[in-house]
Amino acid sequence: MFLTACSAEQVVKNFPHSENIKMNEFTLLEPIHSAGSMFTTDDYLVIYQSKVDSMYFRYYSLDDLHFVLGGGQRGRGPNEFIPPPNLRYFIAEGNGFSCISTPFIKHISIEGGQFRVVKQEELQTLYALGSNNYSKIAENVYCVSNISSKPYEFVLFDKEGANPKWVSPYPNWTDVDERDEHPMFTYINTVVANPKLKQFIVFYGYFKRVRLFDSEGKMLKDISVEFPFKFPKYNPKSRKQAYAQVSYHDDNYIYILSYNARPSEENESTELQIWNWNAEPVAILNLDKRLSQFTISHEKRRLYAINPSRNVNNDKIFWCDLPDWLYK
């Protein structure tokens, strides 16, 4: 089944609030290797190392950031992962989490100080449709980015993989010939879903564009962000980056890194945009460090971040207290 949608374009030229924030830093005893993601679970900060053969996951105390334990390695055993877990699908569960290791969703616990997989569910759908941007967008409605030749951005399906629906035709924001570059690479994006509201929001990597969809794949809003300037025209040779594929969300807000057309390694600071679930801009936090990954602990009211690149700052965790107005 194929579904299409259309919505009048809206333009965002400013954010209601902007705040400059100074980051603190903590030096680790052991460096981080190829960090693919970070998230919090219970009283821990977890950093996922995506290009190692052992200790995929490192646990750190949220209080003092000291190393607690690590686990997960390449292989086919009960506590092993092959291929490496999906970069962006991690769901906190007690003192552990769940993640995708195709074709499984694995559930991890660290009870008794031991890292172990306590349950795994096999989803053959992940073989057929892929797991990029895998998100639950409503009760028994899931979404992944389309990897087939069909001219649609997303596939919606149930947990059994039945009745897949291809939704949202690729945008037409560039004159790049599809024979030279497949649209899935031109319009690479980050999906952030809210199953309670039965909707998802999409941020586009090489276009400063944001779209809001309902759980049927109907587009509700199409937004062009022209702040702090109108974003440059897309060029496949240079690929100026708008939004990083790094985000965090809760019941109230979505947080996402914005690079404003400069490679992350050229930024001496980092812009963190905050949006609400109506796809309306809320605020910008200007963080005074160059950052590539982040997460938030609302229990601690803190943001944690890293930027391990080219052996620079790969032994640092940065953190800051979040503004009080976020909790009013």
BALOBA-1460 file (C-alpha; in Angstrom, 3 decimals):
// residues 328
<rec num="1" residu="m" x="0.000" y="0.000" z="0.000"/>
<rec num="2" residu="f" x="1.239" y="3.486" z="-0.815"/>
<rec num="3" residu="l" x="0.137" y="6.707" z="0.889"/>
<rec num="4" residu="t" x="0.840" y="10.303" z="-0.100"/>
<rec num="5" residu="a" x="0.412" y="13.561" z="1.770"/>
<rec num="6" residu="c" x="0.762" y="17.260" z="1.273"/>
<rec num="7" residu="s" x="0.882" y="20.295" z="3.568"/>
<rec num="8" residu="a" x="1.577" y="23.997" z="3.096"/>
<rec num="9" residu="e" x="5.159" y="24.966" z="3.855"/>
<rec num="10" residu="q" x="5.812" y="27.018" z="6.989"/>
<rec num="11" residu="v" x="8.920" y="29.107" z="7.699"/>
<rec num="12" residu="v" x="10.703" y="29.494" z="11.047"/>
<rec num="13" residu="k" x="12.874" y="32.622" z="11.236"/>
<rec num="14" residu="n" x="13.584" y="32.699" z="14.969"/>
<rec num="15" residu="f" x="13.372" y="30.733" z="18.212"/>
<rec num="16" residu="p" x="11.477" y="32.191" z="21.183"/>
<rec num="17" residu="h" x="14.389" y="31.731" z="23.578"/>
<rec num="18" residu="s" x="18.164" y="31.458" z="23.343"/>
<rec num="19" residu="e" x="20.661" y="30.777" z="26.106"/>
<rec num="20" residu="n" x="24.433" y="30.406" z="26.291"/>
<rec num="21" residu="i" x="25.649" y="27.513" z="28.443"/>
<rec num="22" residu="k" x="29.142" y="26.735" z="29.705"/>
<rec num="23" residu="m" x="30.020" y="23.031" z="29.732"/>
<rec num="24" residu="n" x="31.988" y="21.321" z="32.508"/>
<rec num="25" residu="e" x="34.330" y="18.446" z="31.714"/>
<rec num="26" residu="f" x="35.450" y="15.212" z="33.336"/>
<rec num="27" residu="t" x="38.567" y="13.281" z="32.290"/>
<rec num="28" residu="l" x="38.220" y="9.493" z="32.012"/>
<rec num="29" residu="l" x="40.921" y="7.003" z="32.949"/>
<rec num="30" residu="e" x="40.341" y="5.088" z="29.684"/>
<rec num="31" residu="p" x="39.545" y="6.766" z="26.332"/>
<rec num="32" residu="i" x="36.297" y="6.197" z="24.446"/>
<rec num="33" residu="h" x="36.628" y="4.385" z="21.112"/>
<rec num="34" residu="s" x="34.321" y="5.217" z="18.167"/>
<rec num="35" residu="a" x="31.329" y="6.330" z="20.210"/>
<rec num="36" residu="g" x="28.170" y="5.623" z="18.246"/>
<rec num="37" residu="s" x="25.605" y="6.730" z="20.799"/>
<rec num="38" residu="m" x="25.007" y="7.574" z="24.457"/>
<rec num="39" residu="f" x="21.969" y="7.330" z="26.715"/>
<rec num="40" residu="t" x="20.979" y="7.106" z="30.376"/>
<rec num="41" residu="t" x="19.329" y="4.241" z="32.232"/>
<rec num="42" residu="d" x="18.570" y="4.220" z="35.965"/>
<rec num="43" residu="d" x="21.606" y="5.864" z="37.649"/>
<rec num="44" residu="y" x="23.990" y="5.286" z="34.750"/>
<rec num="45" residu="l" x="25.312" y="6.979" z="31.666"/>
<rec num="46" residu="v" x="25.898" y="4.393" z="28.943"/>
<rec num="47" residu="i" x="28.236" y="4.981" z="26.000"/>
<rec num="48" residu="y" x="28.037" y="2.652" z="23.014"/>
<rec num="49" residu="q" x="31.346" y="2.056" z="21.197"/>
<rec num="50" residu="s" x="30.340" y="1.098" z="17.668"/>
<rec num="51" residu="k" x="33.636" y="-0.038" z="16.142"/>
<rec num="52" residu="v" x="35.169" y="-2.312" z="18.730"/>
<rec num="53" residu="d" x="35.081" y="-6.084" z="19.060"/>
<rec num="54" residu="s" x="34.536" y="-6.153" z="22.816"/>
<rec num="55" residu="m" x="32.922" y="-3.939" z="25.441"/>
<rec num="56" residu="y" x="30.395" y="-2.313" z="23.121"/>
<rec num="57" residu="f" x="28.748" y="-0.697" z="26.155"/>
<rec num="58" residu="r" x="30.389" y="1.220" z="29.000"/>
<rec num="59" residu="y" x="28.470" y="2.159" z="32.133"/>
<rec num="60" residu="y" x="29.404" y="5.314" z="34.081"/>
<rec num="61" residu="s" x="27.904" y="6.707" z="37.279"/>
<rec num="62" residu="l" x="25.654" y="9.708" z="36.631"/>
<rec num="63" residu="d" x="26.809" y="11.232" z="39.913"/>
<rec num="64" residu="d" x="30.584" y="11.282" z="39.508"/>
<rec num="65" residu="l" x="31.067" y="9.875" z="35.929"/>
<rec num="66" residu="h" x="33.441" y="7.154" z="37.098"/>
<rec num="67" residu="f" x="33.483" y="3.889" z="35.152"/>
<rec num="68" residu="v" x="31.282" y="1.148" z="36.651"/>
<rec num="69" residu="l" x="31.318" y="-1.794" z="34.233"/>
<rec num="70" residu="g" x="31.269" y="-2.758" z="30.565"/>
<rec num="71" residu="g" x="29.944" y="-5.544" z="28.408"/>
<rec num="72" residu="g" x="28.788" y="-6.772" z="25.029"/>
<rec num="73" residu="q" x="31.039" y="-8.100" z="22.302"/>
<rec num="74" residu="r" x="31.003" y="-9.281" z="18.708"/>
<rec num="75" residu="g" x="29.758" y="-12.833" z="18.275"/>
<rec num="76" residu="r" x="26.710" y="-15.093" z="18.223"/>
<rec num="77" residu="g" x="26.527" y="-16.057" z="21.900"/>
<rec num="78" residu="p" x="23.811" y="-15.038" z="24.371"/>
<rec num="79" residu="n" x="25.618" y="-11.870" z="25.484"/>
<rec num="80" residu="e" x="27.055" y="-11.063" z="22.062"/>
<rec num="81" residu="f" x="25.992" y="-8.891" z="19.156"/>
<rec num="82" residu="i" x="26.359" y="-9.430" z="15.422"/>
<rec num="83" residu="p" x="26.191" y="-7.294" z="13.448"/>
<rec num="84" residu="p" x="26.951" y="-4.391" z="15.799"/>
<rec num="85" residu="p" x="23.786" y="-2.937" z="17.373"/>
<rec num="86" residu="n" x="21.732" y="-0.270" z="15.619"/>
<rec num="87" residu="l" x="23.298" y="3.124" z="16.282"/>
<rec num="88" residu="r" x="20.155" y="4.958" z="17.337"/>
<rec num="89" residu="y" x="17.702" y="2.521" z="18.892"/>
<rec num="90" residu="f" x="18.276" y="2.270" z="22.646"/>
<rec num="91" residu="i" x="15.390" y="2.164" z="25.132"/>
<rec num="92" residu="a" x="16.056" y="2.426" z="28.891"/>
<rec num="93" residu="e" x="14.605" y="-0.465" z="30.902"/>
<rec num="94" residu="g" x="15.268" y="-0.419" z="34.664"/>
<rec num="95" residu="n" x="19.041" y="-0.539" z="35.106"/>
<rec num="96" residu="g" x="19.433" y="-1.909" z="31.576"/>
<rec num="97" residu="f" x="18.141" y="-1.216" z="28.086"/>
<rec num="98" residu="s" x="16.961" y="-2.761" z="24.834"/>
<rec num="99" residu="c" x="18.671" y="-2.415" z="21.476"/>
<rec num="100" residu="i" x="18.535" y="-3.807" z="17.951"/>
<rec num="101" residu="s" x="21.016" y="-6.446" z="16.817"/>
<rec num="102" residu="t" x="19.387" y="-7.582" z="13.569"/>
<rec num="103" residu="p" x="17.161" y="-9.577" z="13.471"/>
<rec num="104" residu="f" x="16.761" y="-9.365" z="17.249"/>
<rec num="105" residu="i" x="15.685" y="-6.818" z="19.792"/>
<rec num="106" residu="k" x="17.839" y="-7.668" z="22.801"/>
<rec num="107" residu="h" x="17.041" y="-6.718" z="26.397"/>
<rec num="108" residu="i" x="20.064" y="-6.142" z="28.644"/>
<rec num="109" residu="s" x="20.347" y="-6.071" z="32.441"/>
<rec num="110" residu="i" x="23.285" y="-5.422" z="34.808"/>
<rec num="111" residu="e" x="21.772" y="-6.967" z="37.900"/>
<rec num="112" residu="g" x="24.411" y="-8.295" z="40.287"/>
<rec num="113" residu="g" x="27.077" y="-6.249" z="38.527"/>
<rec num="114" residu="q" x="27.003" y="-8.510" z="35.467"/>
<rec num="115" residu="f" x="26.213" y="-7.374" z="31.918"/>
<rec num="116" residu="r" x="23.893" y="-9.922" z="30.335"/>
<rec num="117" residu="v" x="21.128" y="-10.281" z="27.768"/>
<rec num="118" residu="v" x="18.025" y="-11.416" z="29.660"/>
<rec num="119" residu="k" x="15.654" y="-11.659" z="26.684"/>
<rec num="120" residu="q" x="15.683" y="-11.394" z="22.923"/>
<rec num="121" residu="e" x="12.873" y="-11.139" z="20.366"/>
<rec num="122" residu="e" x="13.388" y="-12.133" z="16.765"/>
<rec num="123" residu="l" x="11.864" y="-9.749" z="14.211"/>
<rec num="124" residu="q" x="12.210" y="-11.094" z="10.678"/>
<rec num="125" residu="t" x="10.809" y="-7.771" z="9.495"/>
<rec num="126" residu="l" x="14.193" y="-6.210" z="10.215"/>
<rec num="127" residu="y" x="15.754" y="-8.486" z="7.588"/>
<rec num="128" residu="a" x="13.227" y="-7.476" z="4.936"/>
<rec num="129" residu="l" x="12.793" y="-3.775" z="5.711"/>
<rec num="130" residu="g" x="16.010" y="-2.838" z="7.539"/>
<rec num="131" residu="s" x="16.275" y="-1.104" z="10.921"/>
<rec num="132" residu="n" x="17.350" y="2.452" z="10.063"/>
<rec num="133" residu="n" x="15.239" y="4.939" z="12.055"/>
<rec num="134" residu="y" x="13.311" y="2.025" z="13.626"/>
<rec num="135" residu="s" x="10.667" y="3.673" z="15.821"/>
<rec num="136" residu="k" x="7.413" y="2.814" z="17.502"/>
<rec num="137" residu="i" x="4.935" y="5.521" z="16.474"/>
<rec num="138" residu="a" x="1.673" y="4.103" z="17.860"/>
<rec num="139" residu="e" x="0.378" y="0.921" z="19.463"/>
<rec num="140" residu="n" x="1.645" y="-1.881" z="17.183"/>
<rec num="141" residu="v" x="2.668" y="0.620" z="14.493"/>
<rec num="142" residu="y" x="6.366" y="0.815" z="13.666"/>
<rec num="143" residu="c" x="8.388" y="2.856" z="11.194"/>
<rec num="144" residu="v" x="11.702" y="2.416" z="9.373"/>
<rec num="145" residu="s" x="13.364" y="4.419" z="6.636"/>
<rec num="146" residu="n" x="12.714" y="2.895" z="3.219"/>
<rec num="147" residu="i" x="15.717" y="1.072" z="1.701"/>
<rec num="148" residu="s" x="13.878" y="-0.275" z="-1.349"/>
<rec num="149" residu="s" x="13.605" y="1.239" z="-4.813"/>
<rec num="150" residu="k" x="10.079" y="2.506" z="-4.089"/>
<rec num="151" residu="p" x="9.882" y="6.339" z="-4.223"/>
<rec num="152" residu="y" x="8.813" y="6.774" z="-0.594"/>
<rec num="153" residu="e" x="10.678" y="7.811" z="2.537"/>
<rec num="154" residu="f" x="9.229" y="5.460" z="5.151"/>
<rec num="155" residu="v" x="7.627" y="2.079" z="5.704"/>
<rec num="156" residu="l" x="4.970" y="1.577" z="8.385"/>
<rec num="157" residu="f" x="4.181" y="-1.938" z="9.634"/>
<rec num="158" residu="d" x="2.974" y="-3.920" z="12.638"/>
<rec num="159" residu="k" x="5.186" y="-5.999" z="14.906"/>
<rec num="160" residu="e" x="4.616" y="-9.102" z="12.809"/>
<rec num="161" residu="g" x="5.669" y="-7.186" z="9.681"/>
<rec num="162" residu="a" x="2.273" y="-7.610" z="8.074"/>
<rec num="163" residu="n" x="0.586" y="-5.070" z="5.794"/>
<rec num="164" residu="p" x="3.562" y="-2.750" z="5.223"/>
<rec num="165" residu="k" x="2.638" y="0.721" z="3.962"/>
<rec num="166" residu="w" x="5.081" y="2.925" z="2.068"/>
<rec num="167" residu="v" x="4.388" y="6.542" z="2.976"/>
<rec num="168" residu="s" x="5.593" y="10.064" z="2.181"/>
<rec num="169" residu="p" x="6.998" y="10.521" z="-1.339"/>
<rec num="170" residu="y" x="10.559" y="11.809" z="-1.297"/>
<rec num="171" residu="p" x="10.730" y="15.628" z="-1.178"/>
<rec num="172" residu="n" x="11.665" y="17.646" z="-4.231"/>
<rec num="173" residu="w" x="14.092" y="20.117" z="-2.675"/>
<rec num="174" residu="t" x="16.973" y="19.703" z="-5.123"/>
<rec num="175" residu="d" x="17.620" y="19.216" z="-8.807"/>
<rec num="176" residu="v" x="20.077" y="16.336" z="-8.225"/>
<rec num="177" residu="d" x="19.302" y="13.516" z="-10.668"/>
<rec num="178" residu="e" x="18.140" y="10.348" z="-8.900"/>
<rec num="179" residu="r" x="20.314" y="8.365" z="-11.303"/>
<rec num="180" residu="d" x="23.370" y="10.060" z="-9.764"/>
<rec num="181" residu="e" x="22.299" y="9.773" z="-6.121"/>
<rec num="182" residu="h" x="19.494" y="7.728" z="-4.603"/>
<rec num="183" residu="p" x="16.997" y="9.907" z="-2.678"/>
<rec num="184" residu="m" x="17.552" y="7.886" z="0.506"/>
<rec num="185" residu="f" x="21.050" y="9.433" z="0.663"/>
<rec num="186" residu="t" x="19.981" y="12.909" z="-0.462"/>
<rec num="187" residu="y" x="17.198" y="13.101" z="2.116"/>
<rec num="188" residu="i" x="18.892" y="11.310" z="4.993"/>
<rec num="189" residu="n" x="17.013" y="12.105" z="8.181"/>
<rec num="190" residu="t" x="16.346" y="11.497" z="11.852"/>
<rec num="191" residu="v" x="12.945" y="10.211" z="12.991"/>
<rec num="192" residu="v" x="11.718" y="11.076" z="16.495"/>
<rec num="193" residu="a" x="8.470" y="9.352" z="17.495"/>
<rec num="194" residu="n" x="5.850" y="9.851" z="20.195"/>
<rec num="195" residu="p" x="3.583" y="6.765" z="20.477"/>
<rec num="196" residu="k" x="1.342" y="8.514" z="23.038"/>
<rec num="197" residu="l" x="0.486" y="11.220" z="20.502"/>
<rec num="198" residu="k" x="0.589" y="8.762" z="17.566"/>
<rec num="199" residu="q" x="2.923" y="10.924" z="15.517"/>
<rec num="200" residu="f" x="6.526" y="11.388" z="14.484"/>
<rec num="201" residu="i" x="8.766" y="14.315" z="13.561"/>
<rec num="202" residu="v" x="11.507" y="14.154" z="10.924"/>
<rec num="203" residu="f" x="14.659" y="16.317" z="10.828"/>
<rec num="204" residu="y" x="16.581" y="16.318" z="7.524"/>
<rec num="205" residu="g" x="20.356" y="16.063" z="7.589"/>
<rec num="206" residu="y" x="21.291" y="18.186" z="4.548"/>
<rec num="207" residu="f" x="18.283" y="20.495" z="4.513"/>
<rec num="208" residu="k" x="17.179" y="22.651" z="7.412"/>
<rec num="209" residu="r" x="13.720" y="21.165" z="7.140"/>
<rec num="210" residu="v" x="11.370" y="19.609" z="9.676"/>
<rec num="211" residu="r" x="8.214" y="17.602" z="8.976"/>
<rec num="212" residu="l" x="5.452" y="16.372" z="11.275"/>
<rec num="213" residu="f" x="3.512" y="13.177" z="10.422"/>
<rec num="214" residu="d" x="0.656" y="11.289" z="12.027"/>
<rec num="215" residu="s" x="0.730" y="7.533" z="12.602"/>
<rec num="216" residu="e" x="-0.805" y="6.896" z="9.163"/>
<rec num="217" residu="g" x="2.069" y="8.689" z="7.458"/>
<rec num="218" residu="k" x="0.041" y="11.804" z="6.604"/>
<rec num="219" residu="m" x="2.181" y="14.942" z="6.681"/>
<rec num="220" residu="l" x="0.732" y="17.540" z="9.048"/>
<rec num="221" residu="k" x="3.454" y="20.204" z="8.837"/>
<rec num="222" residu="d" x="6.296" y="21.018" z="6.436"/>
<rec num="223" residu="i" x="8.732" y="23.523" z="7.944"/>
<rec num="224" residu="s" x="11.720" y="25.380" z="6.528"/>
<rec num="225" residu="v" x="14.065" y="26.704" z="9.222"/>
<rec num="226" residu="e" x="15.701" y="29.958" z="8.140"/>
<rec num="227" residu="f" x="17.535" y="30.630" z="11.372"/>
<rec num="228" residu="p" x="20.165" y="31.967" z="11.811"/>
<rec num="229" residu="f" x="20.184" y="32.197" z="7.990"/>
<rec num="230" residu="k" x="18.548" y="30.610" z="4.962"/>
<rec num="231" residu="f" x="20.249" y="27.263" z="4.527"/>
<rec num="232" residu="p" x="22.552" y="26.814" z="1.464"/>
<rec num="233" residu="k" x="21.336" y="24.914" z="-1.569"/>
<rec num="234" residu="y" x="22.119" y="21.201" z="-1.441"/>
<rec num="235" residu="n" x="25.352" y="20.132" z="-3.148"/>
<rec num="236" residu="p" x="26.125" y="16.375" z="-3.147"/>
<rec num="237" residu="k" x="29.861" y="17.092" z="-3.366"/>
<rec num="238" residu="s" x="30.035" y="19.167" z="-0.181"/>
<rec num="239" residu="r" x="26.871" y="18.117" z="1.698"/>
<rec num="240" residu="k" x="26.552" y="20.975" z="4.155"/>
<rec num="241" residu="q" x="25.016" y="19.525" z="7.294"/>
<rec num="242" residu="a" x="21.919" y="20.984" z="8.909"/>
<rec num="243" residu="y" x="20.867" y="18.446" z="11.532"/>
<rec num="244" residu="a" x="23.006" y="15.760" z="13.102"/>
<rec num="245" residu="q" x="21.569" y="12.265" z="13.416"/>
<rec num="246" residu="v" x="21.720" y="12.734" z="17.165"/>
<rec num="247" residu="s" x="18.635" y="13.552" z="19.215"/>
<rec num="248" residu="y" x="16.896" y="13.084" z="22.550"/>
<rec num="249" residu="h" x="13.208" y="13.340" z="23.361"/>
<rec num="250" residu="d" x="10.783" y="13.172" z="26.277"/>
<rec num="251" residu="d" x="7.049" y="13.758" z="26.706"/>
<rec num="252" residu="n" x="7.439" y="17.517" z="26.268"/>
<rec num="253" residu="y" x="10.345" y="18.264" z="23.950"/>
<rec num="254" residu="i" x="12.690" y="17.067" z="21.228"/>
<rec num="255" residu="y" x="16.378" y="18.065" z="21.452"/>
<rec num="256" residu="i" x="18.577" y="17.882" z="18.346"/>
<rec num="257" residu="l" x="22.055" y="19.093" z="17.342"/>
<rec num="258" residu="s" x="22.214" y="21.656" z="14.544"/>
<rec num="259" residu="y" x="25.478" y="22.306" z="12.677"/>
<rec num="260" residu="n" x="24.411" y="25.287" z="10.540"/>
<rec num="261" residu="a" x="26.184" y="24.097" z="7.358"/>
<rec num="262" residu="r" x="29.600" y="23.589" z="8.970"/>
<rec num="263" residu="p" x="31.246" y="20.229" z="9.606"/>
<rec num="264" residu="s" x="31.146" y="19.379" z="13.299"/>
<rec num="265" residu="e" x="34.943" y="19.458" z="13.501"/>
<rec num="266" residu="e" x="34.885" y="23.134" z="12.469"/>
<rec num="267" residu="n" x="32.450" y="24.187" z="15.187"/>
<rec num="268" residu="e" x="33.965" y="25.557" z="18.363"/>
<rec num="269" residu="s" x="30.510" y="25.498" z="19.941"/>
<rec num="270" residu="t" x="27.338" y="23.495" z="19.423"/>
<rec num="271" residu="e" x="23.761" y="24.611" z="18.809"/>
<rec num="272" residu="l" x="21.152" y="22.433" z="20.517"/>
<rec num="273" residu="q" x="17.644" y="23.103" z="19.245"/>
<rec num="274" residu="i" x="14.546" y="22.352" z="21.326"/>
<rec num="275" residu="w" x="11.158" y="21.713" z="19.684"/>
<rec num="276" residu="n" x="7.780" y="20.722" z="21.077"/>
<rec num="277" residu="w" x="5.571" y="17.926" z="19.742"/>
<rec num="278" residu="n" x="3.539" y="20.355" z="17.638"/>
<rec num="279" residu="a" x="6.739" y="20.888" z="15.639"/>
<rec num="280" residu="e" x="7.093" y="24.396" z="17.029"/>
<rec num="281" residu="p" x="10.508" y="25.887" z="17.929"/>
<rec num="282" residu="v" x="10.992" y="26.388" z="21.670"/>
<rec num="283" residu="a" x="14.601" y="27.383" z="22.359"/>
<rec num="284" residu="i" x="18.237" y="27.165" z="21.386"/>
<rec num="285" residu="l" x="20.944" y="26.236" z="23.868"/>
<rec num="286" residu="n" x="24.364" y="27.425" z="22.698"/>
<rec num="287" residu="l" x="26.830" y="24.977" z="24.259"/>
<rec num="288" residu="d" x="30.404" y="26.265" z="24.398"/>
<rec num="289" residu="k" x="32.058" y="22.975" z="23.356"/>
<rec num="290" residu="r" x="32.308" y="21.126" z="20.065"/>
<rec num="291" residu="l" x="30.040" y="18.095" z="20.584"/>
<rec num="292" residu="s" x="28.962" y="15.115" z="18.505"/>
<rec num="293" residu="q" x="26.849" y="13.031" z="20.919"/>
<rec num="294" residu="f" x="24.652" y="13.939" z="23.875"/>
<rec num="295" residu="t" x="21.933" y="12.676" z="26.182"/>
<rec num="296" residu="i" x="19.869" y="14.023" z="29.077"/>
<rec num="297" residu="s" x="19.024" y="12.848" z="32.584"/>
<rec num="298" residu="h" x="15.906" y="14.588" z="33.851"/>
<rec num="299" residu="e" x="16.424" y="13.018" z="37.272"/>
<rec num="300" residu="k" x="19.747" y="14.880" z="37.526"/>
<rec num="301" residu="r" x="18.522" y="17.792" z="35.353"/>
<rec num="302" residu="r" x="21.740" y="17.482" z="33.385"/>
<rec num="303" residu="l" x="22.939" y="17.180" z="29.835"/>
<rec num="304" residu="y" x="25.914" y="14.883" z="29.150"/>
<rec num="305" residu="a" x="27.923" y="15.016" z="25.927"/>
<rec num="306" residu="i" x="31.080" y="13.792" z="24.194"/>
<rec num="307" residu="n" x="33.084" y="14.593" z="21.102"/>
<rec num="308" residu="p" x="35.695" y="11.876" z="20.580"/>
<rec num="309" residu="s" x="37.163" y="12.541" z="17.137"/>
<rec num="310" residu="r" x="40.665" y="12.078" z="15.727"/>
<rec num="311" residu="n" x="41.984" y="11.201" z="19.200"/>
<rec num="312" residu="v" x="40.983" y="14.636" z="20.496"/>
<rec num="313" residu="n" x="38.798" y="14.740" z="23.618"/>
<rec num="314" residu="n" x="38.253" y="10.979" z="23.453"/>
<rec num="315" residu="d" x="38.886" y="10.834" z="27.203"/>
<rec num="316" residu="k" x="36.393" y="13.589" z="28.088"/>
<rec num="317" residu="i" x="32.752" y="13.644" z="29.140"/>
<rec num="318" residu="f" x="31.184" y="17.110" z="29.132"/>
<rec num="319" residu="w" x="28.167" y="18.031" z="31.214"/>
<rec num="320" residu="c" x="26.010" y="20.963" z="32.270"/>
<rec num="321" residu="d" x="22.972" y="21.624" z="34.427"/>
<rec num="322" residu="l" x="19.860" y="22.294" z="32.383"/>
<rec num="323" residu="p" x="17.957" y="25.611" z="32.715"/>
<rec num="324" residu="d" x="15.254" y="25.697" z="35.402"/>
<rec num="325" residu="w" x="12.619" y="26.922" z="32.929"/>
<rec num="326" residu="l" x="12.621" y="23.503" z="31.235"/>
<rec num="327" residu="y" x="11.037" y="22.087" z="34.414"/>
<rec num="328" residu="k" x="8.338" y="24.682" z="35.062"/>
